[in-house]
Amino acid sequence: MGLGGCIILLAVGAILAFGVDWHLAGVNLTVVGVVLMAAGLIGVVVYARVLGRRRYLGGRAVNEVVVEEHHRDVL
């Protein structure tokens, strides 16, 4: 799930927790909204950590090896 999905989870959770006054039998929409907001927040934090690590590594994989070849022209 990308950053957009995490933000959508946060928004839907906030709407369910704070903006809805529906009453469903057996379902507490406030709790469902808080759980969705928590999942979205965890996703944003994980995504930010991964993105921060990519920027720290310069966009390269950890195990990437750079090999330079030198060719000599033999006459």
N, CA, C and O atoms as a printed pandas DataFrame, in Angstrom:
     atom_number atom_name residue_name chain_id  residue_number  x_coord  y_coord  z_coord
0              1         N          MET        A               1    0.861   -1.164    0.000
1              2        CA          MET        A               1    0.000    0.000    0.000
2              3         C          MET        A               1    0.907    1.226    0.000
3              4         O          MET        A               1    1.851    1.315    0.786
4              5         N          GLY        A               2    0.617    2.144   -0.867
5              6        CA          GLY        A               2    1.424    3.339   -0.969
6              7         C          GLY        A               2    0.964    4.433   -0.025
7              8         O          GLY        A               2    0.081    4.245    0.812
8              9         N          LEU        A               3    1.587    5.561   -0.190
9             10        CA          LEU        A               3    1.275    6.704    0.661
10            11         C          LEU        A               3   -0.162    7.166    0.473
11            12         O          LEU        A               3   -0.814    7.563    1.438
12            13         N          GLY        A               4   -0.659    7.119   -0.748
13            14        CA          GLY        A               4   -2.038    7.540   -1.013
14            15         C          GLY        A               4   -3.050    6.664   -0.295
15            16         O          GLY        A               4   -4.034    7.164    0.250
16            17         N          GLY        A               5   -2.810    5.356   -0.294
17            18        CA          GLY        A               5   -3.703    4.445    0.411
18            19         C          GLY        A               5   -3.713    4.687    1.902
19            20         O          GLY        A               5   -4.761    4.600    2.541
20            21         N          CYS        A               6   -2.556    4.991    2.463
21            22        CA          CYS        A               6   -2.473    5.282    3.894
22            23         C          CYS        A               6   -3.228    6.563    4.243
23            24         O          CYS        A               6   -3.899    6.627    5.273
24            25         N          ILE        A               7   -3.122    7.563    3.402
25            26        CA          ILE        A               7   -3.830    8.819    3.649
26            27         C          ILE        A               7   -5.336    8.616    3.517
27            28         O          ILE        A               7   -6.114    9.209    4.266
28            29         N          ILE        A               8   -5.747    7.780    2.566
29            30        CA          ILE        A               8   -7.174    7.474    2.433
30            31         C          ILE        A               8   -7.685    6.757    3.677
31            32         O          ILE        A               8   -8.779    7.055    4.155
32            33         N          LEU        A               9   -6.899    5.806    4.212
33            34        CA          LEU        A               9   -7.288    5.139    5.458
34            35         C          LEU        A               9   -7.448    6.145    6.593
35            36         O          LEU        A               9   -8.404    6.071    7.366
36            37         N          LEU        A              10   -6.515    7.080    6.690
37            38        CA          LEU        A              10   -6.623    8.115    7.720
38            39         C          LEU        A              10   -7.906    8.930    7.548
39            40         O          LEU        A              10   -8.615    9.189    8.521
40            41         N          ALA        A              11   -8.200    9.328    6.324
41            42        CA          ALA        A              11   -9.377   10.163    6.067
42            43         C          ALA        A              11  -10.675    9.406    6.343
43            44         O          ALA        A              11  -11.579    9.937    6.988
44            45         N          VAL        A              12  -10.768    8.177    5.860
45            46        CA          VAL        A              12  -11.983    7.388    6.091
46            47         C          VAL        A              12  -12.156    7.112    7.580
47            48         O          VAL        A              12  -13.269    7.172    8.101
48            49         N          GLY        A              13  -11.056    6.811    8.261
49            50        CA          GLY        A              13  -11.130    6.583    9.697
50            51         C          GLY        A              13  -11.593    7.815   10.458
51            52         O          GLY        A              13  -12.387    7.713   11.393
52            53         N          ALA        A              14  -11.097    8.978   10.056
53            54        CA          ALA        A              14  -11.514   10.215   10.723
54            55         C          ALA        A              14  -12.990   10.505   10.459
55            56         O          ALA        A              14  -13.704   10.972   11.347
56            57         N          ILE        A              15  -13.438   10.233    9.257
57            58        CA          ILE        A              15  -14.857   10.451    8.953
58            59         C          ILE        A              15  -15.724    9.527    9.798
59            60         O          ILE        A              15  -16.732    9.954   10.359
60            61         N          LEU        A              16  -15.328    8.257    9.887
61            62        CA          LEU        A              16  -16.124    7.317   10.688
62            63         C          LEU        A              16  -16.067    7.642   12.176
63            64         O          LEU        A              16  -17.062    7.489   12.884
64            65         N          ALA        A              17  -14.913    8.086   12.652
65            66        CA          ALA        A              17  -14.767    8.330   14.089
66            67         C          ALA        A              17  -15.433    9.633   14.527
67            68         O          ALA        A              17  -16.019    9.696   15.607
68            69         N          PHE        A              18  -15.346   10.667   13.700
69            70        CA          PHE        A              18  -15.784   11.984   14.158
70            71         C          PHE        A              18  -16.967   12.568   13.392
71            72         O          PHE        A              18  -17.645   13.462   13.899
72            73         N          GLY        A              19  -17.225   12.079   12.182
73            74        CA          GLY        A              19  -18.218   12.756   11.364
74            75         C          GLY        A              19  -19.504   11.997   11.111
75            76         O          GLY        A              19  -20.371   12.492   10.391
76            77         N          VAL        A              20  -19.655   10.819   11.675
77            78        CA          VAL        A              20  -20.822    9.995   11.389
78            79         C          VAL        A              20  -21.567    9.732   12.689
79            80         O          VAL        A              20  -20.960    9.423   13.714
80            81         N          ASP        A              21  -22.884    9.856   12.636
81            82        CA          ASP        A              21  -23.671    9.551   13.831
82            83         C          ASP        A              21  -24.633    8.389   13.588
83            84         O          ASP        A              21  -25.692    8.310   14.210
84            85         N          TRP        A              22  -24.256    7.490   12.677
85            86        CA          TRP        A              22  -25.063    6.312   12.420
86            87         C          TRP        A              22  -24.943    5.348   13.580
87            88         O          TRP        A              22  -23.951    5.366   14.310
88            89         N          HIS        A              23  -25.929    4.522   13.750
89            90        CA          HIS        A              23  -25.908    3.497   14.784
90            91         C          HIS        A              23  -26.213    2.157   14.132
91            92         O          HIS        A              23  -27.325    1.927   13.657
92            93         N          LEU        A              24  -25.233    1.286   14.113
93            94        CA          LEU        A              24  -25.407   -0.048   13.555
94            95         C          LEU        A              24  -25.406   -1.053   14.699
95            96         O          LEU        A              24  -24.656   -0.908   15.664
96            97         N          ALA        A              25  -26.233   -2.047   14.586
97            98        CA          ALA        A              25  -26.310   -3.056   15.639
98            99         C          ALA        A              25  -25.029   -3.892   15.645
99           100         O          ALA        A              25  -24.681   -4.517   14.642
100          101         N          GLY        A              26  -24.338   -3.897   16.771
101          102        CA          GLY        A              26  -23.141   -4.711   16.918
102          103         C          GLY        A              26  -21.865   -4.103   16.390
103          104         O          GLY        A              26  -20.811   -4.733   16.485
104          105         N          VAL        A              27  -21.914   -2.903   15.837
105          106        CA          VAL        A              27  -20.719   -2.263   15.279
106          107         C          VAL        A              27  -20.599   -0.864   15.867
107          108         O          VAL        A              27  -21.524   -0.056   15.776
108          109         N          ASN        A              28  -19.454   -0.590   16.467
109          110        CA          ASN        A              28  -19.174    0.738   16.986
110          111         C          ASN        A              28  -18.323    1.466   15.943
111          112         O          ASN        A              28  -17.130    1.190   15.817
112          113         N          LEU        A              29  -18.921    2.381   15.204
113          114        CA          LEU        A              29  -18.215    3.054   14.112
114          115         C          LEU        A              29  -17.078    3.937   14.605
115          116         O          LEU        A              29  -16.126    4.176   13.863
116          117         N          THR        A              30  -17.153    4.417   15.818
117          118        CA          THR        A              30  -16.051    5.207   16.369
118          119         C          THR        A              30  -14.810    4.351   16.520
119          120         O          THR        A              30  -13.708    4.784   16.185
120          121         N          VAL        A              31  -14.984    3.133   17.023
121          122        CA          VAL        A              31  -13.840    2.224   17.187
122          123         C          VAL        A              31  -13.285    1.814   15.824
123          124         O          VAL        A              31  -12.069    1.749   15.645
124          125         N          VAL        A              32  -14.163    1.538   14.870
125          126        CA          VAL        A              32  -13.713    1.185   13.524
126          127         C          VAL        A              32  -12.913    2.344   12.919
127          128         O          VAL        A              32  -11.883    2.122   12.283
128          129         N          GLY        A              33  -13.383    3.567   13.115
129          130        CA          GLY        A              33  -12.662    4.730   12.600
130          131         C          GLY        A              33  -11.308    4.913   13.242
131          132         O          GLY        A              33  -10.339    5.249   12.563
132          133         N          VAL        A              34  -11.226    4.697   14.547
133          134        CA          VAL        A              34   -9.941    4.834   15.242
134          135         C          VAL        A              34   -8.964    3.758   14.766
135          136         O          VAL        A              34   -7.777    4.032   14.593
136          137         N          VAL        A              35   -9.457    2.546   14.557
137          138        CA          VAL        A              35   -8.591    1.469   14.065
138          139         C          VAL        A              35   -8.086    1.794   12.661
139          140         O          VAL        A              35   -6.910    1.581   12.367
140          141         N          LEU        A              36   -8.950    2.302   11.799
141          142        CA          LEU        A              36   -8.513    2.678   10.454
142          143         C          LEU        A              36   -7.500    3.823   10.493
143          144         O          LEU        A              36   -6.531    3.821    9.734
144          145         N          MET        A              37   -7.722    4.799   11.376
145          146        CA          MET        A              37   -6.746    5.889   11.499
146          147         C          MET        A              37   -5.410    5.369   12.001
147          148         O          MET        A              37   -4.364    5.821   11.534
148          149         N          ALA        A              38   -5.419    4.430   12.941
149          150        CA          ALA        A              38   -4.172    3.863   13.448
150          151         C          ALA        A              38   -3.439    3.103   12.348
151          152         O          ALA        A              38   -2.220    3.217   12.220
152          153         N          ALA        A              39   -4.177    2.329   11.554
153          154        CA          ALA        A              39   -3.550    1.588   10.453
154          155         C          ALA        A              39   -2.964    2.550    9.421
155          156         O          ALA        A              39   -1.866    2.319    8.914
156          157         N          GLY        A              40   -3.679    3.615    9.109
157          158        CA          GLY        A              40   -3.158    4.605    8.164
158          159         C          GLY        A              40   -1.928    5.318    8.695
159          160         O          GLY        A              40   -0.988    5.582    7.945
160          161         N          LEU        A              41   -1.928    5.633    9.986
161          162        CA          LEU        A              41   -0.771    6.301   10.583
162          163         C          LEU        A              41    0.447    5.386   10.594
163          164         O          LEU        A              41    1.560    5.825   10.305
164          165         N          ILE        A              42    0.240    4.126   10.923
165          166        CA          ILE        A              42    1.356    3.166   10.891
166          167         C          ILE        A              42    1.894    3.040    9.468
167          168         O          ILE        A              42    3.106    2.979    9.263
168          169         N          GLY        A              43    0.998    3.000    8.489
169          170        CA          GLY        A              43    1.434    2.928    7.095
170          171         C          GLY        A              43    2.232    4.142    6.667
171          172         O          GLY        A              43    3.231    4.005    5.960
172          173         N          VAL        A              44    1.812    5.328    7.082
173          174        CA          VAL        A              44    2.547    6.553    6.733
174          175         C          VAL        A              44    3.932    6.542    7.374
175          176         O          VAL        A              44    4.914    6.922    6.736
176          177         N          VAL        A              45    4.015    6.109    8.626
177          178        CA          VAL        A              45    5.314    6.075    9.311
178          179         C          VAL        A              45    6.244    5.073    8.638
179          180         O          VAL        A              45    7.416    5.375    8.414
180          181         N          VAL        A              46    5.737    3.885    8.313
181          182        CA          VAL        A              46    6.565    2.872    7.648
182          183         C          VAL        A              46    7.001    3.364    6.278
183          184         O          VAL        A              46    8.161    3.200    5.899
184          185         N          TYR        A              47    6.091    3.958    5.540
185          186        CA          TYR        A              47    6.429    4.480    4.215
186          187         C          TYR        A              47    7.495    5.571    4.314
187          188         O          TYR        A              47    8.421    5.609    3.504
188          189         N          ALA        A              48    7.368    6.452    5.296
189          190        CA          ALA        A              48    8.358    7.521    5.465
190          191         C          ALA        A              48    9.719    6.952    5.835
191          192         O          ALA        A              48   10.741    7.457    5.371
192          193         N          ARG        A              49    9.753    5.918    6.655
193          194        CA          ARG        A              49   11.033    5.298    7.029
194          195         C          ARG        A              49   11.697    4.653    5.820
195          196         O          ARG        A              49   12.906    4.785    5.629
196          197         N          VAL        A              50   10.907    3.953    4.998
197          198        CA          VAL        A              50   11.468    3.313    3.808
198          199         C          VAL        A              50   11.953    4.363    2.830
199          200         O          VAL        A              50   13.037    4.227    2.262
200          201         N          LEU        A              51   11.164    5.413    2.623
201          202        CA          LEU        A              51   11.556    6.478    1.705
202          203         C          LEU        A              51   12.794    7.202    2.225
203          204         O          LEU        A              51   13.677    7.547    1.440
204          205         N          GLY        A              52   12.871    7.435    3.520
205          206        CA          GLY        A              52   14.049    8.077    4.092
206          207         C          GLY        A              52   15.296    7.236    3.920
207          208         O          GLY        A              52   16.378    7.772    3.684
208          209         N          ARG        A              53   15.159    5.923    4.035
209          210        CA          ARG        A              53   16.305    5.053    3.851
210          211         C          ARG        A              53   16.753    5.052    2.395
211          212         O          ARG        A              53   17.952    5.028    2.115
212          213         N          ARG        A              54   15.796    5.076    1.461
213          214        CA          ARG        A              54   16.174    5.137    0.052
214          215         C          ARG        A              54   16.942    6.412   -0.252
215          216         O          ARG        A              54   17.920    6.396   -1.001
216          217         N          ARG        A              55   16.499    7.504    0.327
217          218        CA          ARG        A              55   17.211    8.768    0.091
218          219         C          ARG        A              55   18.597    8.739    0.714
219          220         O          ARG        A              55   19.542    9.297    0.155
220          221         N          TYR        A              56   18.725    8.090    1.871
221          222        CA          TYR        A              56   20.026    8.000    2.530
222          223         C          TYR        A              56   20.997    7.170    1.700
223          224         O          TYR        A              56   22.186    7.480    1.635
224          225         N          LEU        A              57   20.489    6.116    1.064
225          226        CA          LEU        A              57   21.336    5.254    0.249
226          227         C          LEU        A              57   21.573    5.825   -1.141
227          228         O          LEU        A              57   22.335    5.255   -1.922
228          229         N          GLY        A              58   20.951    6.907   -1.448
229          230        CA          GLY        A              58   21.158    7.515   -2.751
230          231         C          GLY        A              58   20.363    6.848   -3.856
231          232         O          GLY        A              58   20.708    6.988   -5.029
232          233         N          GLY        A              59   19.314    6.131   -3.511
233          234        CA          GLY        A              59   18.492    5.493   -4.517
234          235         C          GLY        A              59   19.024    4.167   -5.016
235          236         O          GLY        A              59   18.436    3.580   -5.924
236          237         N          ARG        A              60   20.128    3.670   -4.448
237          238        CA          ARG        A              60   20.697    2.398   -4.879
238          239         C          ARG        A              60   20.351    1.312   -3.882
239          240         O          ARG        A              60   20.089    1.581   -2.710
240          241         N          ALA        A              61   20.354    0.112   -4.353
241          242        CA          ALA        A              61   20.138   -1.024   -3.465
242          243         C          ALA        A              61   21.378   -1.221   -2.601
243          244         O          ALA        A              61   22.470   -0.782   -2.960
244          245         N          VAL        A              62   21.206   -1.873   -1.477
245          246        CA          VAL        A              62   22.308   -2.057   -0.536
246          247         C          VAL        A              62   23.392   -2.946   -1.125
247          248         O          VAL        A              62   24.576   -2.690   -0.905
248          249         N          ASN        A              63   23.022   -3.978   -1.863
249          250        CA          ASN        A              63   23.992   -4.949   -2.368
250          251         C          ASN        A              63   24.466   -4.649   -3.785
251          252         O          ASN        A              63   25.105   -5.493   -4.414
252          253         N          GLU        A              64   24.170   -3.488   -4.282
253          254        CA          GLU        A              64   24.556   -3.148   -5.647
254          255         C          GLU        A              64   26.064   -2.900   -5.718
255          256         O          GLU        A              64   26.627   -2.172   -4.900
256          257         N          VAL        A              65   26.694   -3.508   -6.693
257          258        CA          VAL        A              65   28.136   -3.358   -6.875
258          259         C          VAL        A              65   28.368   -2.620   -8.182
259          260         O          VAL        A              65   27.803   -2.983   -9.214
260          261         N          VAL        A              66   29.178   -1.609   -8.140
261          262        CA          VAL        A              66   29.509   -0.849   -9.332
262          263         C          VAL        A              66   30.857   -1.342   -9.843
263          264         O          VAL        A              66   31.854   -1.317   -9.122
264          265         N          VAL        A              67   30.875   -1.788  -11.093
265          266        CA          VAL        A              67   32.096   -2.315  -11.693
266          267         C          VAL        A              67   32.427   -1.458  -12.895
267          268         O          VAL        A              67   31.594   -1.247  -13.776
268          269         N          GLU        A              68   33.647   -0.969  -12.918
269          270        CA          GLU        A              68   34.096   -0.175  -14.049
270          271         C          GLU        A              68   35.071   -1.012  -14.852
271          272         O          GLU        A              68   35.984   -1.624  -14.297
272          273         N          GLU        A              69   34.878   -1.034  -16.137
273          274        CA          GLU        A              69   35.764   -1.799  -17.005
274          275         C          GLU        A              69   36.672   -0.826  -17.753
275          276         O          GLU        A              69   36.230    0.206  -18.258
276          277         N          HIS        A              70   37.924   -1.177  -17.807
277          278        CA          HIS        A              70   38.895   -0.368  -18.539
278          279         C          HIS        A              70   39.344   -1.199  -19.747
279          280         O          HIS        A              70   39.817   -2.325  -19.592
280          281         N          HIS        A              71   39.197   -0.645  -20.925
281          282        CA          HIS        A              71   39.585   -1.335  -22.159
282          283         C          HIS        A              71   40.816   -0.620  -22.711
283          284         O          HIS        A              71   40.896    0.608  -22.739
284          285         N          ARG        A              72   41.752   -1.423  -23.140
285          286        CA          ARG        A              72   42.937   -0.869  -23.798
286          287         C          ARG        A              72   42.872   -1.256  -25.267
287          288         O          ARG        A              72   42.556   -2.391  -25.624
288          289         N          ASP        A              73   43.171   -0.308  -26.077
289          290        CA          ASP        A              73   43.221   -0.600  -27.510
290          291         C          ASP        A              73   44.576   -1.200  -27.842
291          292         O          ASP        A              73   45.610   -0.554  -27.674
292          293         N          VAL        A              74   44.565   -2.407  -28.302
293          294        CA          VAL        A              74   45.815   -3.092  -28.663
294          295         C          VAL        A              74   45.965   -3.005  -30.172
295          296         O          VAL        A              74   45.052   -3.363  -30.916
296          297         N          LEU        A              75   47.123   -2.525  -30.623
297          298        CA          LEU        A              75   47.348   -2.375  -32.070
298          299         C          LEU        A              75   48.151   -3.488  -32.614
299          300         O          LEU        A              75   48.432   -3.518  -33.812
